[in-house]
């Protein structure tokens, strides 16, 4: 039987679950997903057009696995780690069937520095060599998991391809194991670690609404749900460009071809602002557009997370952007339907929650097998149909992530970006990171954040009254809440990704900006309590300059904020003196 990417074959009793197979004369790549007696079901990661009944299914005797080694950084892959540049050389327009499981370049020579000597005993995870893969990242060659032994032979430092044996180990039983530059690892299996470490460090993004209001921790999980046009992809691009992760893995999972084309064209031209080197030197792109094989889309997020874990094991901090997990869930639903499984809510398979959990649980801050600290942070975009956050993918994702950044269509239409709704979003890391803020920014951060969120919640209630009876009926102290909330929303929560000063903001400036807005609120509130009318308390020029400090004050020179504070003091001192005399 051939039903799109799903095949059924007979005489498969000797095959194993999750085993990778090749199908037909074109050697299409597939994976065994069900065995019933001698009947096996296979999902194929390539187009099955032209496949005939009676073609041979051959076993590879291993699960769907990746080659993990030098050559991944700066590269662009499809959903099963086949390099798009190589595919482009073979076929200009579409991915041809039967090209096999091509992967990182087997012929490219890498300059290897061997860091062990004969007689050394190596455990799993120990380093035996280093490669300067890019100008930003040193690729550390590690002993694969479950392998250990004494070094009995090594190559001299020099240039080698990934297939050459660099080190030979001998275990206690006399068995020899050749170590090459790469490891092979099944995509659906977590890589081993020594232990998980409690999360206590901020993933610095330079985005004010994230770093202060809804922080993401290194090794944490976050979801960015939002309807069409609310800025999910742009928000993830900002995180990929500016977050202080060492390595970025960006997965375009089932997105439109034009969006992925933009990513593939833009990223190679971007300069990393921290190093002034091309950002691709620390980035891996995985592209599986909506017109690519649906089964490969289902595999793409496992491909990305496996690559991220590999670099984590070297001691790097990796951030993985999955855009979007809704398209991945739709691939699950399509394959499930072809398998004639009993559908659950909205047609999704009953195992959707467990698959989402398996993915997000692979995030974490860990101690690696070689006693380094590394982390994988997962930031997944969710695309609920019609912006309905009660649909199954969003609801189940919410159960497994600690940061929920709800994008709002009304904010997006008002050109307020990032369009993160401060009333429906939350971060479970705010309290956990309290000590980090105290040590690295100020012990006032958490209290100030909470105070500003209460102000915004109060403003939301007042807006309901304003819609009914108008603003003029409110007392001056409540009208002030509306005015300060405007300053906070426009001057702080709204951030321009295309402005050279506002696209990334240092934590020091973020805190000082928020402190100044709070100071403006306290001074103006004090003036109102002394009976001064709000028409005098609100100075349009002063409020305007506070809003625009994000554009006028550079990150490395914050004297302008101090001068604004002096202007606030001068204005309210004169105003209070005038009314008291």
C-alpha positions as CSV (number, residue, x, y, z in Angstrom):
1,X,0.0,0.0,0.0
2,X,1.2,3.5,-0.8
3,X,-0.7,6.4,0.8
4,X,1.3,9.6,0.4
5,X,4.3,9.4,2.7
6,X,2.9,6.2,4.4
7,X,3.7,2.8,3.0
8,X,2.9,-0.8,4.1
9,X,5.2,-3.7,3.3
10,X,5.1,-7.4,3.9
11,X,7.7,-9.9,5.1
12,X,8.9,-7.3,7.7
13,X,8.8,-9.4,10.8
14,X,12.6,-9.1,11.2
15,X,12.6,-5.3,11.0
16,X,12.7,-3.1,14.2
17,X,10.6,-0.2,15.3
18,X,12.2,3.2,14.4
19,X,14.6,1.5,12.0
20,X,15.7,3.5,9.0
21,X,15.0,1.8,5.7
22,X,15.4,2.5,2.0
23,X,12.5,2.0,-0.3
24,X,12.4,1.0,-4.0
25,X,14.8,1.5,-6.9
26,X,15.3,5.2,-5.9
27,X,16.4,4.2,-2.4
28,X,13.9,6.6,-0.7
29,X,14.7,7.1,2.9
30,X,12.0,6.0,5.4
31,X,11.5,4.9,9.0
32,X,9.5,1.9,10.4
33,X,6.7,3.3,12.6
34,X,4.6,0.1,13.1
35,X,5.0,-3.7,12.9
36,X,2.0,-6.0,13.0
37,X,3.0,-9.6,12.4
38,X,4.9,-9.5,9.1
39,X,3.2,-6.3,7.9
40,X,5.3,-3.1,8.6
41,X,4.3,0.5,8.2
42,X,6.9,3.1,7.0
43,X,6.8,6.8,6.9
44,X,9.0,8.1,4.0
45,X,10.9,11.4,4.2
46,X,10.8,12.0,0.5
47,X,8.2,12.3,-2.2
48,X,6.7,8.9,-3.1
49,X,5.4,9.9,-6.5
50,X,6.1,7.1,-9.0
51,X,6.6,4.4,-6.3
52,X,5.1,1.1,-7.4
53,X,3.6,-1.9,-5.5
54,X,6.2,-4.7,-5.2
55,X,9.3,-2.5,-4.9
56,X,11.9,-3.7,-2.3
57,X,12.3,-2.4,1.2
58,X,15.8,-2.7,2.6
59,X,17.0,-2.3,6.2
60,X,19.9,-0.1,7.2
61,X,20.1,-1.8,10.6
62,X,20.1,1.6,12.5
63,X,17.5,4.2,13.5
64,X,17.2,7.6,11.7
65,X,20.5,9.2,12.8
66,X,22.5,12.3,12.2
67,X,26.2,12.8,11.5
68,X,27.3,15.2,14.2
69,X,30.6,16.8,13.4
70,X,32.4,19.8,11.9
71,X,30.6,21.4,9.0
72,X,27.2,22.0,10.6
73,X,27.8,25.6,11.7
74,X,27.1,28.1,8.9
75,X,25.2,25.4,7.0
76,X,21.6,25.1,5.9
77,X,19.9,21.7,6.0
78,X,16.5,20.1,5.2
79,X,14.5,18.3,7.9
80,X,16.8,15.2,7.9
81,X,20.2,17.0,7.8
82,X,20.7,17.0,4.0
83,X,22.6,20.2,3.0
84,X,20.5,22.5,0.8
85,X,23.6,23.9,-1.0
86,X,24.6,20.4,-2.1
87,X,21.0,19.6,-3.1
88,X,20.9,22.9,-5.1
89,X,23.9,21.7,-7.0
90,X,22.1,18.4,-7.8
91,X,18.7,19.9,-8.6
92,X,18.0,23.6,-9.0
93,X,14.2,23.8,-8.3
94,X,13.1,20.9,-6.1
95,X,14.7,18.3,-3.8
96,X,15.1,15.2,-6.1
97,X,14.1,11.7,-4.8
98,X,16.7,9.1,-4.1
99,X,19.7,11.4,-3.3
100,X,20.3,9.4,-0.2
101,X,21.1,10.6,3.3
102,X,23.9,13.0,2.3
103,X,25.1,15.0,5.2
104,X,28.1,17.1,6.2
105,X,30.9,17.2,3.6
106,X,33.0,14.0,3.8
107,X,35.8,15.5,1.6
108,X,36.5,18.8,3.2
109,X,39.7,19.0,5.2
110,X,39.8,20.4,8.7
111,X,42.8,21.4,10.7
112,X,42.8,19.2,13.8
113,X,44.7,19.7,17.0
114,X,44.9,16.4,18.9
115,X,45.0,17.1,22.7
116,X,45.7,13.6,24.0
117,X,48.7,11.3,23.9
118,X,49.3,7.5,23.8
119,X,48.6,5.9,27.1
120,X,45.9,8.3,28.2
121,X,42.7,6.8,29.4
122,X,39.6,8.4,28.0
123,X,36.0,8.1,29.3
124,X,32.8,8.9,27.4
125,X,32.5,12.6,26.7
126,X,36.3,13.3,27.1
127,X,37.9,15.6,24.6
128,X,40.5,14.2,22.3
129,X,40.9,17.0,19.7
130,X,39.8,20.5,18.7
131,X,39.0,22.2,15.4
132,X,38.6,25.9,14.7
133,X,35.3,25.4,12.9
134,X,34.6,29.1,12.5
135,X,36.3,32.2,13.9
136,X,33.8,32.2,16.7
137,X,33.4,28.5,17.6
138,X,36.0,25.9,18.5
139,X,34.5,22.4,17.6
140,X,35.5,20.0,20.4
141,X,35.9,16.4,19.4
142,X,34.5,14.1,22.1
143,X,34.6,10.4,22.8
144,X,31.1,9.1,21.9
145,X,28.8,8.0,24.8
146,X,29.3,4.4,26.1
147,X,32.9,4.3,24.8
148,X,36.0,4.4,26.9
149,X,39.5,3.0,26.7
150,X,43.3,3.6,26.6
151,X,44.8,5.5,23.7
152,X,46.9,3.2,21.6
153,X,47.3,5.1,18.4
154,X,46.9,8.8,17.4
155,X,47.4,10.9,14.3
156,X,49.7,13.9,14.3
157,X,48.2,17.4,14.2
158,X,47.2,18.2,10.6
159,X,44.4,18.4,8.0
160,X,42.0,15.5,7.7
161,X,38.5,14.8,6.4
162,X,35.8,13.6,8.7
163,X,36.1,9.9,7.7
164,X,39.7,9.5,8.8
165,X,40.5,7.8,12.1
166,X,42.2,10.2,14.4
167,X,42.5,8.2,17.7
168,X,42.3,4.5,18.4
169,X,41.1,3.3,21.9
170,X,41.5,-0.1,23.4
171,X,39.1,-1.2,26.2
172,X,39.7,-3.6,29.1
173,X,38.6,-6.5,27.0
174,X,41.1,-5.7,24.2
175,X,38.4,-4.4,21.8
176,X,39.5,-1.5,19.6
177,X,37.4,1.6,18.8
178,X,38.3,4.1,16.1
179,X,37.4,7.7,16.8
180,X,36.7,10.0,13.9
181,X,35.6,13.7,13.8
182,X,31.9,12.9,13.9
183,X,29.5,10.9,15.9
184,X,26.3,9.3,14.7
185,X,23.3,9.7,17.0
186,X,19.5,8.7,16.7
187,X,17.4,11.9,16.5
188,X,14.6,10.7,18.8
189,X,17.0,9.8,21.6
190,X,18.3,12.3,24.2
191,X,22.0,12.6,24.4
192,X,23.3,11.6,27.9
193,X,24.5,14.1,30.5
194,X,26.1,13.8,34.0
195,X,23.4,15.8,35.8
196,X,20.9,18.6,35.5
197,X,21.7,21.9,37.2
198,X,19.1,24.2,38.6
199,X,18.3,27.0,36.2
200,X,19.5,30.4,37.6
201,X,20.9,32.5,34.7
202,X,19.1,34.9,32.3
203,X,19.2,34.4,28.6
204,X,19.9,38.1,27.8
205,X,18.0,39.1,24.6
206,X,18.3,42.9,24.6
207,X,14.5,43.1,24.3
208,X,13.0,45.1,27.2
209,X,9.7,43.2,27.5
210,X,11.6,39.9,27.8
211,X,14.7,40.7,29.9
212,X,12.8,42.6,32.6
213,X,9.1,41.7,32.3
214,X,8.9,38.1,31.0
215,X,12.5,36.7,31.3
216,X,13.7,33.5,29.6
217,X,16.3,31.5,31.5
218,X,19.2,29.7,29.9
219,X,18.2,26.1,29.7
220,X,14.5,27.1,29.9
221,X,11.5,26.8,27.6
222,X,9.3,29.4,26.0
223,X,6.4,29.5,23.6
224,X,5.4,32.4,21.3
225,X,1.8,31.9,20.2
226,X,0.1,34.3,17.8
227,X,-2.1,34.5,14.8
228,X,-1.0,35.4,11.3
229,X,0.9,38.7,11.1
230,X,1.5,39.2,14.8
231,X,5.2,39.0,14.5
232,X,6.2,35.5,15.7
233,X,9.0,35.1,13.1
234,X,10.3,38.6,13.6
235,X,10.4,38.0,17.4
236,X,12.4,34.8,16.9
237,X,14.7,36.6,14.5
238,X,15.5,39.2,17.1
239,X,16.2,36.5,19.6
240,X,18.5,34.7,17.1
241,X,20.4,37.9,16.4
242,X,20.7,39.3,19.9
243,X,20.5,36.6,22.6
244,X,23.7,35.8,24.4
245,X,23.6,32.1,23.4
246,X,26.8,30.8,21.9
247,X,25.1,28.9,19.1
248,X,21.7,29.3,17.4
249,X,19.7,26.5,15.8
250,X,16.9,27.9,13.7
251,X,14.2,25.5,12.5
252,X,11.8,26.6,9.8
253,X,9.2,23.9,10.3
254,X,6.4,23.9,7.7
255,X,6.6,27.7,7.1
256,X,5.8,29.3,3.8
257,X,8.6,29.2,1.2
258,X,8.8,33.0,0.9
259,X,9.4,33.3,4.7
260,X,12.2,30.7,4.7
261,X,13.7,32.2,1.6
262,X,13.9,35.5,3.5
263,X,15.7,33.7,6.4
264,X,18.1,31.9,4.1
265,X,18.9,35.1,2.3
266,X,19.1,37.4,5.3
267,X,21.0,35.4,7.8
268,X,24.2,34.9,5.7
269,X,24.4,38.7,5.4
270,X,23.8,39.5,9.1
271,X,26.8,40.7,11.2
272,X,26.9,39.4,14.8
273,X,26.8,42.7,16.8
274,X,28.9,41.2,19.6
275,X,31.8,40.1,17.4
276,X,31.4,41.9,14.1
277,X,31.6,38.6,12.4
278,X,28.9,37.0,10.2
279,X,26.2,35.6,12.4
280,X,26.1,32.4,10.4
281,X,29.5,31.5,12.0
282,X,27.4,30.5,15.1
283,X,24.2,29.5,13.4
284,X,22.6,26.3,11.9
285,X,19.5,26.7,9.7
286,X,17.1,23.9,9.1
287,X,14.5,24.6,6.5
288,X,11.4,22.4,5.8
289,X,8.9,24.5,4.0
290,X,5.2,23.7,3.7
291,X,5.6,22.1,0.2
292,X,8.4,19.8,1.3
293,X,7.7,16.1,2.3
294,X,5.4,16.1,5.4
295,X,7.3,13.3,7.2
296,X,10.6,15.2,7.0
297,X,8.7,18.1,8.7
298,X,7.8,15.8,11.6
299,X,11.5,14.8,11.9
300,X,12.9,18.4,11.6
301,X,12.5,19.5,15.2
302,X,14.2,16.2,16.4
303,X,17.1,17.0,13.9
304,X,17.4,20.5,15.4
305,X,17.3,19.5,19.1
306,X,19.9,16.7,18.5
307,X,22.3,19.1,16.9
308,X,21.7,21.5,19.8
309,X,22.4,18.8,22.4
310,X,25.7,17.9,20.6
311,X,27.0,21.4,20.9
312,X,25.7,21.6,24.5
313,X,27.9,18.6,25.3
314,X,30.9,20.6,24.3
315,X,30.0,23.2,27.0
316,X,28.2,25.7,24.8
317,X,24.9,27.5,25.5
318,X,22.6,26.8,22.6
319,X,19.2,28.5,21.8
320,X,16.9,26.6,19.4
321,X,14.1,28.5,17.6
322,X,11.3,26.3,16.2
323,X,9.0,28.1,13.8
324,X,6.5,26.8,14.1
325,X,5.5,23.8,16.3
326,X,1.9,24.1,15.0
327,X,3.0,23.1,11.5
328,X,4.9,20.2,13.0
329,X,1.8,19.1,14.9
330,X,-0.2,19.3,11.6
331,X,2.4,16.9,10.1
332,X,1.7,14.6,13.0
333,X,-2.0,14.9,12.3
334,X,-1.6,14.2,8.6
335,X,0.5,11.1,9.1
336,X,-1.8,9.9,11.9
337,X,-4.8,10.3,9.5
338,X,-3.1,8.2,6.8
339,X,-2.3,5.6,9.4
340,X,-6.1,5.5,10.2
341,X,-5.4,6.1,13.9
342,X,-8.3,7.2,16.2
343,X,-8.3,11.0,16.2
344,X,-8.5,13.1,19.3
345,X,-9.4,16.8,19.7
346,X,-9.6,18.6,16.4
347,X,-8.2,15.6,14.6
348,X,-4.8,15.6,16.3
349,X,-3.5,12.3,17.4
350,X,-4.0,11.3,21.1
351,X,-0.2,11.3,21.6
352,X,0.2,15.0,20.7
353,X,0.8,16.1,24.3
354,X,3.4,13.4,25.0
355,X,5.3,14.3,21.7
356,X,5.3,18.0,22.7
357,X,6.5,17.1,26.2
358,X,9.3,14.9,24.8
359,X,10.5,17.9,22.7
360,X,10.4,20.6,25.4
361,X,11.9,18.2,28.0
362,X,15.1,18.1,26.0
363,X,15.8,21.7,27.1
364,X,17.9,22.2,30.3
365,X,21.0,23.5,32.0
366,X,23.3,20.6,32.5
367,X,26.7,19.3,33.6
368,X,28.0,17.4,30.6
369,X,29.9,14.1,30.6
370,X,33.2,16.0,30.5
371,X,32.2,18.2,33.5
372,X,31.5,21.3,31.5
373,X,28.3,23.4,31.9
374,X,26.1,23.8,28.9
375,X,22.5,24.5,28.1
376,X,19.8,24.1,25.5
377,X,17.0,26.8,25.5
378,X,13.9,26.0,23.4
379,X,11.8,28.9,22.0
380,X,8.9,27.5,20.0
381,X,6.5,29.6,17.9
382,X,2.9,28.4,17.8
383,X,0.5,29.4,15.0
384,X,-3.1,28.8,16.3
385,X,-5.7,29.1,13.6
386,X,-7.5,32.4,13.8
387,X,-5.4,33.3,16.9
388,X,-7.5,30.9,19.1
389,X,-5.3,30.1,22.1
390,X,-7.7,27.4,23.3
391,X,-6.9,25.1,20.4
392,X,-5.0,21.9,21.2
393,X,-1.4,22.8,20.2
394,X,-1.4,26.0,22.2
395,X,-3.1,24.6,25.2
396,X,-0.8,21.6,25.4
397,X,2.3,23.7,24.7
398,X,1.3,25.9,27.6
399,X,1.5,22.9,29.9
400,X,5.2,22.2,29.1
401,X,6.8,25.7,28.9
402,X,7.6,28.2,31.6
403,X,7.4,31.3,29.5
404,X,4.3,32.1,27.5
405,X,4.6,35.2,25.3
406,X,1.1,35.7,23.9
407,X,1.2,37.9,20.8
408,X,-1.8,40.1,20.4
409,X,-3.5,40.9,17.0
410,X,-4.7,44.3,18.2
411,X,-1.2,45.4,19.3
412,X,0.2,44.2,15.9
413,X,-2.5,46.2,14.0
414,X,-1.5,49.2,16.1
415,X,2.1,48.7,15.0
416,X,3.1,48.0,18.6
417,X,6.0,45.5,18.3
418,X,6.9,43.2,19.8
419,X,3.1,42.6,20.1
420,X,3.4,40.7,23.4
421,X,0.3,41.2,25.5
422,X,1.5,42.1,29.0
423,X,-1.8,41.0,30.6
424,X,-1.9,37.4,29.2
425,X,1.8,36.6,29.0
426,X,3.8,35.2,31.9
427,X,7.2,33.9,32.9
428,X,7.8,31.2,35.5
429,X,11.4,32.3,35.8
430,X,10.9,35.7,37.3
431,X,11.3,34.6,41.0
432,X,14.0,32.0,40.1
433,X,16.1,34.7,38.5
434,X,15.7,37.2,41.5
435,X,19.2,36.4,42.8
436,X,20.7,36.8,39.3
437,X,19.1,40.2,38.9
438,X,20.4,41.3,42.3
439,X,23.9,40.3,41.5
440,X,24.0,41.5,37.9
441,X,21.6,44.5,37.6
442,X,19.9,45.7,40.8
443,X,18.0,44.3,43.8
444,X,15.1,46.5,42.7
445,X,14.4,44.8,39.4
446,X,11.8,42.3,40.5
447,X,9.9,44.8,42.7
448,X,9.9,47.4,40.0
449,X,8.7,44.9,37.4
450,X,5.8,43.9,39.7
451,X,4.9,47.5,40.4
452,X,4.7,48.3,36.6
453,X,2.6,45.2,35.9
454,X,0.2,46.3,38.6
455,X,0.0,49.7,37.0
456,X,-0.8,48.2,33.6
457,X,-3.5,45.9,35.1
458,X,-5.0,49.0,36.8
459,X,-4.9,50.9,33.5
460,X,-6.7,48.0,31.7
461,X,-9.6,48.3,34.3
462,X,-9.8,52.0,33.9
463,X,-9.9,51.7,30.1
464,X,-13.2,49.8,30.5
465,X,-14.6,52.7,32.4
466,X,-13.3,55.2,29.8
467,X,-15.0,53.3,27.0
468,X,-18.3,53.7,28.8
469,X,-18.3,57.2,30.2
470,X,-15.1,58.9,28.9
471,X,-11.8,59.9,30.5
472,X,-13.0,63.3,31.9
473,X,-15.1,61.7,34.7
474,X,-12.1,60.0,36.2
475,X,-10.3,61.7,39.2
476,X,-6.8,63.1,38.4
477,X,-4.9,60.3,40.1
478,X,-6.6,57.7,37.8
479,X,-6.1,59.9,34.7
480,X,-2.4,59.9,35.7
481,X,-2.3,56.1,35.7
482,X,-3.6,56.3,32.0
483,X,-0.9,58.8,31.1
484,X,2.0,56.9,32.7
485,X,0.8,53.7,31.2
486,X,1.0,55.3,27.8
487,X,4.6,56.3,28.5
488,X,5.4,52.8,29.7
489,X,3.8,51.1,26.7
490,X,5.1,53.4,24.0
491,X,8.5,54.3,25.6
492,X,9.4,50.9,27.1
493,X,7.4,47.9,26.0
494,X,7.4,49.0,22.3
495,X,10.7,48.4,20.7
496,X,11.9,49.1,17.1
497,X,13.8,46.2,15.6
498,X,15.0,48.5,12.8
499,X,16.4,51.3,14.8
500,X,20.2,51.1,15.5
501,X,19.8,52.2,19.2
502,X,16.6,50.4,20.0
503,X,17.0,47.0,18.3
504,X,19.2,45.9,21.2
505,X,19.2,47.5,24.7
506,X,21.7,46.7,27.4
507,X,20.3,45.5,30.8
508,X,21.8,48.6,32.5
509,X,19.9,50.9,30.2
510,X,16.7,48.8,30.5
511,X,16.7,49.1,34.2
512,X,17.5,52.9,34.2
513,X,14.8,53.6,31.7
514,X,12.2,51.8,33.8
515,X,13.5,53.5,37.0
516,X,13.1,56.9,35.3
517,X,9.5,56.1,34.2
518,X,8.7,55.0,37.8
519,X,10.4,58.3,39.0
520,X,8.2,60.3,36.7
521,X,5.2,58.5,38.0
522,X,6.1,59.1,41.7
523,X,6.9,62.8,41.2
524,X,3.7,63.5,39.2
525,X,1.6,61.5,41.6
526,X,3.1,63.5,44.5
527,X,2.1,66.7,42.7
528,X,-1.5,65.5,42.2
529,X,-1.7,64.6,45.9
530,X,-0.8,68.3,46.6
531,X,-3.9,69.4,44.7
532,X,-2.2,70.3,41.4
533,X,-4.5,69.6,38.4
534,X,-3.3,67.0,35.9
535,X,-3.3,69.6,33.1
536,X,-0.3,71.2,34.9
537,X,1.2,67.9,36.2
538,X,1.5,66.4,32.7
539,X,4.1,68.4,30.7
540,X,3.8,67.2,27.1
541,X,7.4,68.0,26.2
542,X,8.8,66.2,29.3
543,X,6.6,63.2,28.8
544,X,7.5,63.1,25.1
545,X,11.3,63.2,25.9
546,X,10.9,60.4,28.4
547,X,9.2,58.2,25.8
548,X,11.9,59.0,23.2
549,X,14.9,58.3,25.4
550,X,15.0,54.9,23.8
551,X,16.0,56.6,20.5
552,X,18.1,59.4,21.9
553,X,20.3,57.8,24.6
554,X,23.0,55.3,23.5
555,X,23.6,52.0,25.4
556,X,27.2,53.0,26.3
557,X,26.4,56.5,27.6
558,X,23.5,56.8,30.0
559,X,24.1,60.4,31.2
560,X,21.1,61.4,29.2
561,X,18.8,59.5,31.6
562,X,20.4,61.3,34.6
563,X,19.8,64.6,32.8
564,X,16.1,63.7,32.2
565,X,15.8,62.9,35.9
566,X,17.2,66.4,36.7
567,X,14.6,67.9,34.4
568,X,11.8,66.0,36.1
569,X,13.0,67.3,39.5
570,X,13.3,70.8,38.2
571,X,9.9,70.9,36.6
572,X,8.0,69.4,39.6
573,X,10.0,71.4,42.2
574,X,9.0,74.6,40.4
575,X,5.4,73.5,39.9
576,X,5.0,72.6,43.6
577,X,6.7,75.8,44.7
578,X,4.3,77.8,42.5
579,X,1.2,76.1,43.9
580,X,2.4,76.2,47.5
581,X,3.1,80.0,47.5
